[in-house]
Amino acid sequence: MPREPIPLIRQGGHVDAEKLFVLSYEGTVTEKKYFQDFRASVYFNNNGLIEIVPLKRPKNKGSDPFSVKKLLNWAKKEYGFKISDEFWLIIDRDDWESIHKLNFDDLVLECKKEENFYLAMSNPCFEIWLVLHLKNITEFTNEEKALIFENAKIGNKNYIDILVAELQGGDRGYNKRPNPNIYLPLTKTAIERAKSNDILKEDYPKSIGTHIYKLIEKLIDNESPNA
């Protein structure tokens, strides 16, 4: 059963949350819907995790993740975040690499300068986290892996969007709005697959993979059915 809505973060009269996660992401649809559905589900734990706040960047505040970091630092002061709170940057390799020409090693160093500041990068994009619910990377051929990594446009969709539609089946395809009934019951499977592909324990996945699992491990209720 979905949870009742939880009051927003610690600001003027809101609940004094024991621990708060701030998720900063660039995506406008997929990431927001996924985390909202996760937060409202039985899979979200109650271990002091009161609120998850997706923090979107104002369009006039720049286009690099260092601007996101500045916004999160602003949020620290604005909402009185505690030392126990955590701040997560959720980014895609393909966007930052091709559009923003970002040096990820520099970003990692910037994140490590901040207490409780984390980076969850997906390579090539967030949808690889959805793929891992349905199929492991090791099950794809080398040719398929190359297509996933490139994630080129095919018509008006990226390759991985077409792949997700094929894997989840059904007639409606994939419209950037992941169905929680398909993905949330397979969360533990996705975590284990993502971890098995992260054997080098890199600061960010340099090949196909995602570090979203590191965040989800902190949010999941391991006693929920099918979690």
C-alpha positions in Angstrom: 0.0 0.0 0.0 1.3 3.5 -0.7 2.4 5.7 2.2 0.6 8.8 3.3 2.3 11.9 2.0 5.2 13.0 4.2 5.7 16.7 5.2 8.4 18.4 3.3 11.8 19.1 4.8 13.0 21.0 7.9 11.9 24.5 7.3 9.6 26.8 9.3 7.2 24.4 11.1 7.9 21.3 9.1 8.8 18.0 10.8 12.2 17.7 12.4 13.4 14.9 10.3 16.0 12.6 11.7 17.7 12.1 8.3 17.1 13.7 5.0 18.2 12.7 1.5 18.5 15.4 -1.2 18.6 14.1 -4.7 19.7 16.5 -7.4 19.1 15.3 -10.9 19.0 16.8 -14.4 16.3 14.6 -15.9 12.8 16.1 -16.0 10.7 12.9 -16.1 12.2 9.5 -15.5 14.3 10.1 -12.3 11.7 12.2 -10.7 8.9 9.7 -11.3 11.0 6.7 -10.2 12.0 8.2 -6.9 8.6 9.6 -6.2 7.1 6.1 -6.7 9.8 4.5 -4.6 9.2 7.0 -1.8 5.5 6.3 -1.8 5.9 2.5 -1.9 6.3 -0.2 0.8 9.9 -0.6 -0.4 11.0 2.7 1.2 12.3 2.1 4.7 11.5 3.9 8.0 15.0 4.0 9.4 14.9 7.8 10.1 14.5 8.5 6.3 11.7 11.1 6.4 11.9 12.8 3.1 13.6 12.6 -0.3 13.7 15.9 -2.1 14.4 15.9 -5.8 16.1 19.3 -6.4 15.9 20.6 -9.9 18.2 23.3 -11.2 16.8 26.6 -12.3 17.3 27.0 -16.0 19.3 30.2 -15.6 21.8 28.8 -13.1 24.3 27.2 -15.5 24.6 23.8 -17.1 27.4 22.0 -15.3 27.2 19.8 -12.2 29.3 22.3 -10.2 26.3 24.6 -10.4 24.2 21.8 -9.0 26.7 21.5 -6.2 26.3 25.2 -5.5 22.5 24.8 -5.4 22.8 22.0 -2.9 25.1 24.1 -0.7 22.5 26.8 -0.8 19.9 24.2 0.2 22.0 23.2 3.2 21.7 26.8 4.6 18.1 27.3 3.4 16.7 24.2 5.1 19.0 23.7 8.1 20.4 20.3 6.9 22.1 18.3 9.6 25.5 16.6 9.6 23.6 13.2 9.2 21.9 14.3 6.0 23.1 13.2 2.6 23.3 15.0 -0.8 23.3 13.0 -4.0 24.1 14.1 -7.5 22.3 11.8 -10.0 23.8 12.3 -13.5 24.2 10.5 -16.8 27.4 10.0 -18.6 26.1 10.6 -22.1 24.5 14.0 -21.2 27.5 15.4 -19.3 30.1 14.0 -21.6 28.6 15.0 -24.9 26.8 18.3 -23.9 28.8 19.6 -21.0 32.3 18.2 -21.8 32.7 17.4 -18.1 35.8 15.9 -16.5 34.3 13.3 -14.1 37.5 13.0 -12.1 37.3 16.7 -11.2 33.6 16.2 -10.2 34.5 13.3 -7.9 37.1 15.5 -6.2 34.6 18.3 -5.8 32.0 15.9 -4.2 34.6 14.5 -1.8 35.4 17.9 -0.5 31.9 18.1 0.9 30.7 16.1 3.9 28.0 13.5 3.0 28.1 14.5 -0.6 27.7 11.7 -3.1 27.8 11.0 -6.8 25.6 8.4 -8.5 26.5 8.4 -12.1 24.9 6.0 -14.7 26.7 5.0 -17.8 25.2 5.7 -20.3 22.1 7.0 -18.6 19.6 6.4 -15.8 17.7 3.8 -17.9 20.5 1.3 -17.4 19.3 1.1 -13.8 15.9 0.1 -15.1 17.5 -2.5 -17.5 19.2 -4.1 -14.5 15.8 -4.9 -13.0 15.0 -7.0 -16.0 18.3 -8.3 -17.4 22.0 -8.4 -16.3 24.6 -6.6 -18.4 26.5 -9.9 -18.7 23.6 -11.4 -20.6 24.1 -9.1 -23.6 26.4 -9.8 -26.5 29.4 -7.6 -27.1 27.6 -6.1 -30.0 24.6 -5.2 -27.9 26.8 -3.8 -25.2 28.4 -1.5 -27.7 25.0 -0.2 -28.8 24.0 0.3 -25.2 27.2 2.3 -24.4 26.8 4.5 -27.5 23.0 4.9 -26.9 22.6 6.6 -30.3 19.3 8.1 -31.5 17.2 5.7 -33.6 14.3 7.7 -35.0 13.1 9.9 -32.2 14.3 7.6 -29.4 17.6 6.6 -27.9 18.7 3.0 -28.2 18.3 2.2 -24.5 14.7 3.5 -24.5 13.9 1.0 -27.2 15.7 -1.7 -25.3 13.7 -1.0 -22.1 10.5 -1.2 -24.0 11.5 -4.6 -25.4 12.5 -5.9 -22.1 9.4 -4.8 -20.1 7.1 -6.1 -22.9 3.5 -5.0 -23.4 2.0 -2.9 -26.1 2.5 0.6 -24.6 6.3 0.6 -24.9 8.4 2.9 -22.7 7.5 6.6 -22.4 10.1 7.7 -19.9 7.7 7.0 -17.0 8.8 3.7 -15.4 5.9 1.6 -14.2 6.5 0.9 -10.5 4.6 -2.4 -10.6 7.2 -3.7 -13.0 10.4 -2.3 -11.4 10.0 -1.9 -7.7 9.4 -5.6 -6.9 12.7 -6.3 -8.6 14.7 -3.7 -6.7 17.0 -6.2 -4.9 17.7 -8.0 -8.1 18.8 -4.7 -9.7 21.0 -3.9 -6.7 22.8 -7.3 -6.8 23.3 -7.0 -10.6 24.6 -3.4 -10.3 27.0 -4.5 -7.5 28.3 -7.5 -9.5 29.2 -5.1 -12.4 31.0 -2.7 -10.0 33.7 -5.2 -8.9 36.5 -2.5 -9.5 34.7 -0.2 -7.0 35.3 2.8 -9.3 34.3 6.4 -8.2 32.0 6.3 -11.2 31.2 3.6 -13.8 33.6 4.0 -16.8 31.9 1.2 -18.7 28.2 0.2 -18.7 26.8 0.4 -15.2 25.3 2.6 -12.5 25.9 3.7 -9.0 22.2 4.3 -8.3 22.3 1.1 -6.3 24.5 2.8 -3.6 21.7 5.2 -2.9 18.9 2.6 -3.1 20.7 0.4 -0.6 20.2 3.1 1.9 16.6 3.7 1.1 15.2 0.2 0.7 13.2 -1.7 3.4 14.9 -5.2 3.1 11.9 -6.8 4.9 9.3 -5.7 2.3 7.9 -8.5 0.2 9.8 -9.1 -3.0 12.1 -6.1 -2.3 
